[in-house]
Amino acid sequence: MIVIGGMVLGILIGAYTAKKSGGGRLDMAQYAAGYGIALALLGLIATIAISRYMV
Protein backbone atom coordinates (compact mmCIF):
# COMPACT_ATOMS: atom_id res chain seq x y z
CA MET A 1 0.00 0.00 0.00
CA ILE A 2 2.82 2.39 0.83
CA VAL A 3 4.47 1.68 -2.53
CA ILE A 4 1.32 2.47 -4.50
CA GLY A 5 0.67 5.60 -2.45
CA GLY A 6 4.23 6.78 -3.00
CA MET A 7 3.97 6.16 -6.73
CA VAL A 8 0.70 8.08 -7.06
CA LEU A 9 2.03 10.95 -4.94
CA GLY A 10 5.22 11.03 -7.03
CA ILE A 11 3.25 11.15 -10.26
CA LEU A 12 1.19 14.07 -9.01
CA ILE A 13 4.21 15.97 -7.70
CA GLY A 14 6.19 15.34 -10.89
CA ALA A 15 3.40 16.49 -13.19
CA TYR A 16 2.83 19.60 -11.08
CA THR A 17 6.55 20.41 -11.02
CA ALA A 18 6.84 20.15 -14.81
CA LYS A 19 3.70 22.19 -15.41
CA LYS A 20 4.87 24.87 -12.97
CA SER A 21 8.17 25.22 -14.82
CA GLY A 22 6.39 25.66 -18.16
CA GLY A 23 6.89 22.19 -19.59
CA GLY A 24 4.70 20.51 -22.17
CA ARG A 25 2.84 17.23 -21.99
CA LEU A 26 5.91 15.11 -22.63
CA ASP A 27 7.86 16.97 -19.95
CA MET A 28 5.02 16.35 -17.53
CA ALA A 29 5.03 12.65 -18.40
CA GLN A 30 8.80 12.40 -17.93
CA TYR A 31 8.78 14.22 -14.60
CA ALA A 32 5.80 12.15 -13.44
CA ALA A 33 7.61 8.91 -14.33
CA GLY A 34 10.80 9.96 -12.58
CA TYR A 35 9.14 11.16 -9.41
CA GLY A 36 6.77 8.18 -9.41
CA ILE A 37 9.62 5.67 -9.62
CA ALA A 38 11.65 7.50 -6.97
CA LEU A 39 8.83 7.67 -4.44
CA ALA A 40 7.75 4.10 -5.18
CA LEU A 41 11.29 2.95 -4.33
CA LEU A 42 11.22 4.95 -1.11
CA GLY A 43 7.87 3.36 -0.30
CA LEU A 44 9.32 -0.08 -0.97
CA ILE A 45 12.24 0.59 1.36
CA ALA A 46 9.84 1.88 4.02
CA THR A 47 7.64 -1.21 3.64
CA ILE A 48 10.61 -3.55 4.01
CA ALA A 49 11.90 -1.65 7.04
CA ILE A 50 8.50 -1.66 8.71
CA SER A 51 7.95 -5.36 8.09
CA ARG A 52 11.41 -6.27 9.42
CA TYR A 53 11.03 -4.27 12.61
CA MET A 54 7.45 -5.36 13.28
CA VAL A 55 8.25 -9.08 13.29
N, C-alpha and C positions, 0 to 999 in steps of 0.2 A: 504494500500500500504506500509506503514511504517513497519507493522508487517511482511509482506512477505519479504521485503527487509532485515530486521533485521535477519530473519530466514536464508535466503540464505547466507548472510554475515557470520553469526555464523557457518553455516555448513562449509563454505570454511575456515574460521579461525581455526575451530576445527580440520578439517582434516589435514591442514597444520601443526598445532602444534603437532599433534600425529606423523605425518610422520617425522618431524624435530627431534623429540626425539627418533626416531628409532622404533616406534610402528608398529605393523602389521595391516592387514586390519580390524580386529575386534576392535583394539584400535582406529583406525581412525574413524570407525563407531560410537564408544561410545563417543569419543571427539566431533565429529560432531553433534551428538544428543544433548549432554549437552550444547554446545555452541549455537546451533540452538535454543533450548528451552529458554535459558537465554536471548539471544538477541531478540527473538520474544516477550518475556514478557516485555522487556524494550521498544520495539516498541509499544506494546499495551498500556503501561502506557503513552508513549509520545503521542500516538493518542488520548487517553482520555483527557489528559491535554490540548492538542491543541484544541480539539473540545469544551471543557468547556470554555476556555478563548476566543475563537473566537465568541461565541454566547452570 
